[in-house]
Amino acid sequence: MSSQDTVQTVGGSDAIGVRKSLLIDGELVSTERTITSINPATGDVVGYAPDADISHAEAAVAAARRAFDTTDWSTNVELRVRCLDQLHQALLDNIEEMRELTIAEVGATRQLTYANQLAAPIEIVRYYADLLRSYPLTEDIGEVEIRGQKHRRWIEKESAGVVAAITAYNYPNQLALAKLAPALAAGCTVVLKGSPDTPLITQLLGEIIANHTDIPAGVVNILSSSEVAVGEVMTTHPDVDVVTFTGSTVVGKKIMAAASDTLKRVFLELGGKSALIVLDDADLKMAAQFAAFSICAHAGQGCALTTRMLVPREKHDETAQLVSAFLQRVPFGDPSDPKTYMGPLITEKQRDKVDGMVQRAVAAGATLVTGGEKVSPGFFYTPTLLAGVDPDSEIAQDEVFGPVLALIPHDGDDDAVRIANNSAFGLSGGVISSDEERAIAVGRRIRTGTFSINGGNYFTPDVPFGGYKESGIGREMGTAGLEEFLELKTFAVAAS
């Protein structure tokens, strides 16, 4: 598709006009104000979501506090397992409605809803239900003799309390369930707020919980709101014990500061500027294909995507030609079409941000090899390659969140490692080499929380995901994800 073509889209048309409700203390609640949800592939209205205000946020926190303090949710493991099983089945039973709404509201391609946009996140619920069945909530640490007296010690792992969870727009099902499932498995109660750019899909989750599970009233509360003040209530309220946030590093820093007054536990999954390192023995064609299709996944709206490609200097121009050829073959357009690989950006504002960064990169000396154009209707942006990028420039240092790849030359393994680590972020990365041991050795030198060797995929429910440096604090998914929502209590009994 050329930049002059228009994009004909019908994705998610069955969802047009949908209205959803807040979930507060077991009740589905409507509001006078609403958020208009826009289909990013067409610019048309998808539906209307409730727009919560401060009073709704305060009611949700109060409900979560009551449910934690006055019910047996935090101690009844059997109930939690049953409810997680029910939630998993209910999500499967409603998956087609969720799929069409995800396509329409998020701009996710139909392909992606069979993976990380929907099908894979649902299995996170199954993973934590199964983990809870076997996870040891008590750990015996044996006896010790202190000043002639024996003492028996053990550790009990308790629910951390009330959780405020705030998610981003790019993978709303993944982000919501990756926070909700481990928090519920741990026995916490939750107030979850989705992004105002994708409110309907998050509120549908609340309706499924209310209508199809035995999760007690107040244990899960789900809000959508356009008010910054609603998030501020959630992150500063004295009745909230844990804050978990996925989004930009700028906002994450503000949340961390706001939560400090009450010393809340804070778990942050923030931005990334990951590097794909191509070594001098790599298959360039394979590397180019991997880089091109990775950067176009969900139109580049992924925090862990490898947005910097580091290649041997002598192979820079050849790599640019190969990547450009692959980018020009990426099928983009109607996200409801099973053949479409790349959909739109979420909003016109986001597309303008991406385009502005590309134009500034060219002005700063980078070469625009392909792409760099807006396509309408909807908020599409052509797959874009910038070559000869300065590793210290804005386009190499700042998160773009669009289908834009920065090609950077390196002068050997040590130089590639230096450039890869030359970032405020440390979320992910990758390396491609015909020598696996050499590739692993390079990977061990990169300061990131996840790393791919020759295209290896680490993103599954049992693997902890998170970053170093300004990419965040803590880990999501895996056993580590459960432990983010647990407190440790040590007991000692003087033995007779």
Residue pairs with C-beta under 8 A, 6 or more apart in sequence:
1 7
1 331
1 332
1 333
1 375
3 373
3 374
3 375
3 382
5 375
6 375
6 376
6 377
7 41
7 332
7 333
7 334
7 344
7 375
7 376
7 377
7 378
7 380
8 333
8 334
9 39
9 41
9 42
9 333
9 334
9 335
9 336
9 377
9 378
10 334
10 336
11 39
11 41
11 42
11 103
11 104
11 107
11 110
11 334
11 335
11 336
11 337
11 343
12 39
12 46
12 100
12 101
12 102
12 103
12 104
12 105
12 335
12 336
13 104
13 336
14 100
15 46
15 47
15 97
15 100
15 101
15 104
15 105
15 200
16 44
16 45
16 46
16 47
16 104
17 45
17 46
17 47
18 46
18 47
18 48
18 101
18 200
19 34
19 47
19 48
19 49
20 47
20 49
20 50
20 199
20 200
20 203
20 204
20 206
20 207
20 224
21 28
21 29
21 30
21 50
21 203
21 206
21 207
22 28
22 29
22 30
22 31
22 50
22 52
22 56
22 60
22 203
22 206
22 221
22 222
22 223
22 224
23 29
23 203
23 206
23 207
23 209
23 210
23 220
23 221
23 222
24 56
24 59
24 60
24 63
24 221
24 223
25 59
25 60
25 62
25 63
25 66
25 217
25 218
25 221
26 63
26 210
26 216
26 217
26 218
27 210
27 217
28 206
28 207
28 210
29 50
29 56
30 50
31 50
31 51
31 52
31 53
31 56
33 50
33 51
33 53
34 48
34 49
34 50
34 51
35 48
35 49
35 50
35 51
35 196
35 199
35 224
35 225
35 226
36 45
36 48
37 45
37 46
37 47
37 48
37 49
37 105
37 198
37 199
37 200
38 44
38 45
38 46
38 347
39 45
39 46
39 104
39 105
39 107
39 378
40 106
40 107
40 343
40 344
40 345
40 346
40 347
40 378
40 379
41 104
41 107
41 334
41 335
41 343
41 344
41 377
41 378
41 379
41 380
42 377
42 378
43 377
43 378
43 379
46 101
46 104
46 105
46 200
47 105
47 200
49 199
49 200
49 203
49 224
50 199
50 203
50 224
51 224
51 225
51 226
51 227
52 193
52 223
52 224
52 225
52 227
52 230
53 225
53 227
53 229
53 230
54 227
54 229
54 230
54 233
56 223
56 225
56 230
57 191
57 223
57 225
57 229
57 230
57 233
57 234
57 237
58 233
58 237
60 191
60 221
60 223
61 162
61 164
61 191
61 221
61 233
61 234
61 237
61 239
61 240
62 239
63 217
63 218
63 221
64 162
64 163
64 189
64 190
64 191
64 218
64 219
64 221
64 239
65 162
65 189
65 239
66 218
67 73
67 189
67 216
67 217
67 218
67 219
68 74
68 159
68 161
68 162
68 188
68 189
71 216
71 218
71 219
72 79
73 79
73 80
73 187
73 189
73 216
73 219
74 158
74 159
74 187
74 188
74 189
75 159
75 187
76 187
77 132
77 137
77 187
79 214
80 132
80 184
80 185
80 187
81 129
81 132
81 133
82 214
83 184
83 213
83 214
83 215
84 125
84 126
84 128
84 129
84 132
84 181
84 184
84 185
85 129
86 212
86 213
86 214
86 215
87 125
87 181
87 184
87 208
87 209
87 212
87 213
87 215
88 122
88 125
88 126
88 129
89 212
90 208
90 209
90 211
90 212
90 213
91 98
91 122
91 125
91 208
92 122
93 212
94 204
94 208
94 212
95 118
95 119
95 122
97 204
98 118
98 173
98 201
98 204
99 110
99 113
99 118
101 200
101 201
101 204
102 108
102 113
102 117
102 118
102 172
102 173
102 201
103 109
103 110
103 113
103 335
103 336
105 198
105 200
105 201
106 117
106 169
106 170
106 171
106 172
106 198
106 201
106 346
107 299
107 335
107 343
107 344
107 345
107 346
107 378
107 379
108 117
108 118
108 298
108 335
108 343
109 117
109 298
109 335
109 337
109 340
109 341
109 342
109 343
110 335
110 336
110 337
110 338
110 340
111 338
111 340
111 341
112 118
112 297
112 298
113 119
116 171
116 174
116 459
117 171
117 173
117 174
117 298
118 173
120 174
120 459
120 460
120 461
121 171
121 173
121 174
121 176
121 177
121 178
122 173
122 177
123 461
124 174
124 177
124 178
124 181
124 461
124 477
125 177
125 181
126 461
127 181
127 461
127 462
127 477
128 181
128 182
128 184
128 185
128 461
128 482
129 181
129 185
131 185
131 479
131 482
132 185
132 482
135 185
135 479
135 482
136 157
137 156
137 157
138 154
138 155
138 156
138 157
139 154
139 155
139 157
140 153
140 154
141 153
141 154
141 155
142 152
142 153
143 150
143 151
143 152
143 153
143 495
144 150
144 151
144 153
145 151
149 494
149 495
150 494
150 495
151 492
151 493
151 494
151 495
152 492
152 493
152 495
153 490
153 491
153 492
153 493
154 490
154 491
155 488
155 489
155 490
155 491
156 488
156 489
156 491
157 483
157 486
157 487
157 488
157 489
158 187
158 486
158 487
158 488
158 489
159 186
159 187
159 188
159 485
159 486
159 487
160 186
160 188
160 241
160 242
160 265
160 484
160 485
160 486
160 487
161 188
161 189
161 240
161 241
161 242
161 487
162 188
162 189
162 190
162 191
162 239
162 240
162 241
162 242
163 179
163 183
163 188
163 189
163 190
163 191
163 240
163 241
163 242
163 243
163 244
163 485
164 190
164 191
164 193
164 234
164 235
164 237
164 240
164 242
164 243
164 244
165 176
165 179
165 180
165 183
165 190
165 191
165 192
165 193
165 243
165 244
165 245
166 192
166 193
166 231
166 234
166 235
166 243
166 244
166 245
166 246
166 247
166 255
167 175
167 176
167 179
167 192
167 193
167 194
167 195
167 202
167 245
167 246
167 247
168 175
168 195
168 246
168 247
168 248
169 195
169 197
169 198
169 301
169 346
170 298
170 301
170 302
170 303
170 346
170 401
171 298
171 302
172 194
172 195
172 198
172 201
172 202
173 201
173 205
175 246
176 192
176 194
176 202
176 205
177 205
178 465
178 476
178 477
178 481
179 190
179 192
179 244
179 246
179 476
180 190
180 192
180 205
180 220
182 476
182 477
182 481
182 482
182 484
182 485
183 190
183 242
183 244
183 485
184 190
184 215
184 219
184 220
185 482
185 485
186 482
186 485
186 486
188 241
188 242
188 485
189 218
189 219
189 220
190 219
190 220
190 221
191 221
191 222
191 223
191 234
191 240
192 202
192 220
192 221
192 222
192 223
193 202
193 222
193 223
193 224
193 225
193 230
193 231
193 234
194 201
194 202
194 203
194 222
194 223
194 224
195 202
196 224
196 225
196 226
197 346
197 347
198 346
199 224
200 224
202 222
202 224
203 222
203 224
205 222
206 220
206 222
209 215
209 220
209 222
223 230
225 231
231 255
232 258
234 240
234 243
235 243
235 245
235 255
235 258
235 259
235 264
236 258
236 259
236 261
236 262
238 262
240 262
240 264
241 264
241 265
242 264
242 265
242 266
242 267
242 484
242 485
243 255
243 259
243 264
243 265
243 266
243 267
244 266
244 267
244 268
244 269
244 474
244 484
245 251
245 252
245 255
245 266
245 267
245 268
245 269
246 268
246 269
246 270
246 303
246 476
247 270
248 270
248 271
248 399
249 270
249 271
249 399
249 424
249 425
249 470
249 471
252 268
252 270
252 472
255 266
255 268
256 266
256 268
256 473
259 266
265 484
266 473
266 474
267 472
267 473
267 474
267 476
267 484
268 472
268 473
268 474
269 303
269 465
269 466
269 467
269 471
269 472
269 474
269 476
270 303
270 425
270 427
270 467
270 470
270 471
270 472
271 303
271 399
271 425
271 427
271 470
271 471
272 303
272 304
272 305
272 307
272 399
272 425
272 426
272 427
272 428
272 467
272 471
273 307
273 308
273 396
273 397
273 398
273 399
273 423
273 424
273 425
273 427
274 304
274 305
274 306
274 307
274 308
274 425
274 427
274 428
274 429
274 430
274 448
275 306
275 308
275 309
275 310
275 416
275 419
275 420
275 423
275 429
275 430
275 446
276 287
276 290
276 291
276 294
276 306
276 308
276 309
276 310
276 429
276 430
276 431
276 432
277 310
277 410
277 416
277 417
277 420
277 429
277 430
277 431
277 432
277 442
277 446
278 284
278 287
278 309
278 310
278 311
278 312
278 315
278 319
278 431
278 432
278 433
279 312
279 413
279 416
279 431
279 432
279 433
279 435
279 438
279 439
279 442
280 312
280 315
280 412
281 433
281 434
281 435
281 438
282 432
282 433
282 434
283 432
283 434
284 315
284 318
284 319
284 322
285 322
286 432
286 455
287 309
287 311
287 319
287 432
288 319
288 322
288 323
288 325
288 326
289 322
289 326
290 432
290 455
291 306
291 309
291 323
291 326
291 405
292 323
292 326
292 327
292 330
292 383
292 405
293 326
293 330
293 341
294 305
294 306
295 305
295 306
295 307
295 327
295 383
295 403
295 404
295 405
296 327
296 330
296 332
296 341
296 342
296 383
296 403
297 305
297 342
298 342
298 343
299 332
299 342
299 343
299 344
299 345
299 380
299 381
299 402
299 403
300 307
300 354
300 400
300 401
300 402
300 403
300 404
301 345
301 346
301 350
301 401
301 402
303 399
303 427
303 471
304 427
304 428
304 450
304 459
304 465
305 428
306 428
306 429
306 430
306 452
307 399
307 400
307 404
307 405
307 406
308 389
308 391
308 396
308 405
308 406
308 408
308 419
308 420
309 319
309 323
309 405
309 406
309 407
309 408
310 408
310 409
310 410
310 416
310 419
310 420
311 319
311 407
311 408
311 409
311 410
312 409
312 410
312 411
312 412
313 409
313 410
313 411
316 387
316 388
316 407
316 409
317 387
319 407
320 367
320 369
320 385
320 387
320 407
323 369
323 385
323 405
323 407
324 369
324 370
324 385
327 370
327 371
327 383
327 384
327 385
327 405
328 370
328 383
330 341
330 342
330 383
331 339
331 340
331 341
331 342
332 340
332 341
332 342
332 343
332 375
332 380
332 382
332 383
333 340
333 343
333 380
334 340
335 343
335 344
342 383
342 403
343 380
344 351
344 378
344 379
344 380
344 381
345 351
345 354
345 379
345 380
345 381
345 401
345 402
346 379
347 379
348 379
350 379
350 401
350 402
351 374
351 379
351 380
351 381
351 402
353 401
353 402
354 381
354 400
354 401
354 402
354 404
355 372
355 374
355 381
357 394
357 395
357 398
357 400
357 402
357 404
358 368
358 371
358 372
358 384
358 386
358 395
358 404
359 372
360 394
360 395
361 368
361 386
361 389
361 393
361 394
361 395
361 406
362 368
362 372
362 386
364 390
364 393
364 394
364 395
365 388
365 390
365 393
366 386
366 387
366 388
366 389
366 390
366 393
366 395
366 406
367 386
367 387
367 388
368 384
368 385
368 386
369 385
369 386
369 387
369 407
370 382
370 383
370 384
370 385
371 381
371 382
371 383
371 384
371 385
371 403
371 404
372 382
372 384
373 381
373 382
374 380
374 381
374 382
375 381
375 382
381 402
381 403
382 403
383 403
384 402
384 403
384 404
384 405
385 404
385 405
385 407
386 395
386 404
386 405
386 406
386 407
387 407
388 407
388 409
389 395
389 396
389 406
389 407
389 408
390 396
390 408
391 408
391 419
391 422
392 422
395 404
395 406
396 406
396 408
397 423
397 424
399 425
408 419
410 416
410 419
413 438
413 442
416 442
417 442
417 445
417 446
420 429
420 446
421 445
421 446
421 447
423 469
424 469
424 470
425 467
425 469
425 470
425 471
426 447
426 448
426 449
426 467
426 468
426 469
426 470
426 471
427 448
427 449
427 450
427 466
427 467
427 468
427 471
427 472
428 448
428 449
428 450
428 451
428 452
428 467
429 443
429 446
429 448
429 450
429 451
429 452
430 451
430 452
430 453
430 455
431 439
431 442
431 443
431 446
431 451
431 452
431 453
431 454
432 439
432 454
432 455
433 439
433 442
433 454
436 453
436 454
439 453
439 454
440 453
443 451
443 453
447 468
447 469
448 467
448 468
448 471
449 464
449 465
449 466
449 467
449 468
449 471
449 472
449 475
450 458
450 459
450 463
450 465
450 466
450 467
451 458
452 458
458 465
459 465
460 477
461 477
461 478
462 477
462 478
462 479
463 477
463 478
464 475
464 476
464 477
464 478
464 479
464 480
464 481
465 475
465 476
465 477
465 478
465 481
466 472
466 473
466 474
466 475
466 476
474 480
474 484
475 481
475 484
476 484
